[in-house]
């Protein structure tokens, strides 16, 4: 693989960079839309400018931003980029698992047989996903989450740190399960849930 560009210069980017480095990938530059970060660096990797610089480029890159909607927006604006998938060598991913482009699997994560992971998904540190799960595009499964078998997580959903999900539950599009939630029933689109058991927050 050619050198990889990083999109995003926050704390999450550091974990993505460390994962790529553990995989033996060279990183050539970081792009971020915050101009106050331009001409600085992370671990001597230069932050060269905004994502508009990649608009017509066919470079290899990965979006290193934790926010799901931001990843979706950036991916839609960069049609020529070749998205890299990064799987940390200290994760455990069964050979039958399918992982889409632009996704990252961090150290300590476990993904069990016949699970399908979509595009631009984050499977964060020490998360576990059991057999036959279906994870949609732009999902973020935060550190220490545990999904039992046959769970479906639809596009854009967020499972906060330490969330657990029992078998055969569906987390619908852009739903949020807050940190430490115990999800025992399916979650509706675009709603926020928290607690043990997870209950919908009233606005």
C-alpha positions in Angstrom: 0.0 0.0 0.0 1.1 3.6 -0.7 1.4 6.1 2.2 -1.8 6.9 4.0 -3.3 10.3 4.7 -5.2 11.0 8.0 -8.3 13.1 8.0 -8.8 14.6 11.5 -6.3 15.9 14.0 -8.0 15.2 17.4 -7.4 12.6 20.0 -9.2 9.9 18.0 -6.7 10.5 15.2 -3.8 9.5 17.6 -5.4 6.1 18.1 -6.0 5.6 14.4 -2.4 6.7 13.7 -1.0 4.2 16.3 -3.2 1.4 14.7 -1.8 2.1 11.2 1.7 2.3 12.6 1.2 -1.1 14.3 0.1 -2.4 10.9 3.3 -1.2 9.3 1.6 1.6 7.3 3.5 4.9 6.5 1.6 8.1 7.1 2.4 11.1 4.9 0.1 13.9 6.2 -2.9 14.9 8.3 -5.8 17.0 7.1 -8.2 18.9 9.3 -10.7 21.7 8.6 -9.6 23.7 11.7 -7.1 26.3 10.4 -5.6 26.9 13.8 -4.1 23.4 13.5 -2.5 23.9 10.1 1.3 24.0 10.0 1.5 22.0 13.3 2.0 18.3 13.7 1.1 15.1 15.6 4.2 13.0 16.3 6.1 14.8 13.5 3.3 14.0 11.0 2.4 17.4 9.5 -1.1 18.9 9.5 -1.0 20.4 6.0 -4.5 21.9 5.6 -8.2 21.3 5.2 -10.0 18.3 3.6 -10.7 20.4 0.5 -7.2 19.7 -0.6 -8.2 16.0 -1.1 -11.3 16.8 -3.2 -9.8 15.7 -6.5 -7.1 13.3 -5.2 -7.0 9.6 -5.5 -4.9 9.2 -2.4 -5.2 6.5 0.3 -6.8 7.9 3.4 -8.8 7.2 6.5 -11.2 9.4 8.4 -9.9 9.6 12.0 -12.9 11.4 13.5 -15.2 9.8 16.2 -18.3 11.7 15.3 -20.5 9.6 13.0 -22.2 12.4 11.1 -18.9 14.1 10.4 -17.4 10.9 9.0 -20.4 10.5 6.7 -20.2 14.1 5.5 -16.5 13.9 4.7 -16.8 10.6 3.0 -19.5 11.9 0.7 -17.4 15.0 -0.2 -14.3 13.0 -1.3 -15.4 10.6 -4.0 -12.0 10.0 -5.4 -10.2 9.0 -2.2 -9.3 5.3 -1.7 -10.4 4.5 1.8 -8.1 2.4 3.9 -9.3 -0.2 6.5 -7.1 -0.6 9.6 -7.2 -3.6 11.8 -4.9 -3.6 14.8 -2.7 -6.7 15.0 -3.7 -7.1 18.7 -7.4 -7.5 17.8 -9.0 -10.8 17.1 -11.1 -10.9 13.9 -12.4 -14.3 12.6 -11.6 -15.1 9.0 -15.3 -15.1 8.0 -15.8 -11.5 9.1 -16.4 -8.9 6.4 -15.2 -5.3 7.1 -16.0 -2.4 4.8 -13.7 0.3 3.5 -12.6 3.1 5.8 -13.4 1.1 9.0 -11.0 0.8 12.0 -10.7 -2.0 14.5 -8.6 -1.1 17.6 -6.4 -3.1 19.9 -8.2 -5.7 22.1 -11.3 -5.8 20.0 -12.9 -9.2 19.2 -15.2 -9.8 16.2 -16.6 -13.3 16.0 -17.6 -15.4 13.0 -20.0 -14.4 10.2 -20.3 -10.8 11.4 -20.5 -8.1 8.7 -19.1 -4.6 9.4 -20.0 -1.7 7.1 -18.0 1.2 5.8 -16.3 3.9 8.0 -17.2 2.0 11.2 -15.2 2.4 14.5 -14.8 -0.8 16.6 -13.0 0.8 19.5 -10.6 -0.5 22.1 -11.5 -3.8 23.7 -15.0 -3.9 22.2 -16.5 -7.3 21.4 -19.0 -8.2 18.7 -20.3 -11.8 18.8 -21.4 -14.1 15.9 -23.7 -13.1 13.1 -24.0 -9.4 13.9 -24.7 -6.8 11.3 -23.1 -3.4 11.8 -24.1 -0.6 9.4 -22.1 2.2 7.9 -20.8 5.1 10.0 -21.4 3.3 13.3 -19.2 3.9 16.4 -18.9 1.1 18.9 -17.1 2.7 21.8 -14.4 1.2 24.1 -15.5 -1.8 26.2 -18.9 -2.4 24.4 -20.1 -5.9 24.3 -22.6 -7.1 21.6 -24.1 -10.6 21.9 -24.9 -12.7 18.9 -27.3 -11.7 16.1 -27.4 -8.0 17.0 -28.1 -5.4 14.3 -26.7 -1.9 14.5 -28.0 0.3 11.8 -26.3 3.2 10.0 -24.9 6.0 12.2 -25.8 4.5 15.6 -23.5 5.2 18.6 -23.0 2.7 21.4 -21.3 4.6 24.3 -18.5 3.3 26.4 -19.2 0.1 28.2 -22.6 -0.5 26.6 -23.9 -4.1 26.5 -26.5 -5.5 24.1 -28.3 -8.8 24.5 -28.9 -11.2 21.5 -31.3 -10.5 18.7 -31.7 -6.7 19.4 -31.7 -4.0 16.7 -30.2 -0.6 17.3 -31.8 1.5 14.6 -30.4 4.3 12.5 -28.6 7.1 14.4 -29.8 5.9 17.7 -27.6 6.5 20.7 -27.0 4.2 23.7 -25.3 6.2 26.4 -22.3 5.0 28.3 -22.9 2.0 30.5 -26.3 1.2 29.0 -27.7 -2.3 29.1 -29.7 -2.7 26.0 -32.4 -5.4 26.2 -34.9 -4.1 23.7 -34.6 -2.6 20.2 -33.8 1.2 20.0 -35.8 3.5 17.7 -34.2 5.7 15.0 -32.6 9.0 16.2 -33.4 8.5 19.8 -31.2 8.5 22.9 -31.3 5.8 25.5 -29.4 5.3 28.8 -29.5 3.2 31.9 -29.9 -0.4 33.1 -32.1 -1.4 31.4 -31.7 1.3 28.7 -34.6 3.7 28.5 -35.4 6.5 26.1 -34.5 9.9 27.3 -37.3 12.5 27.3 -36.6 15.8 25.7 
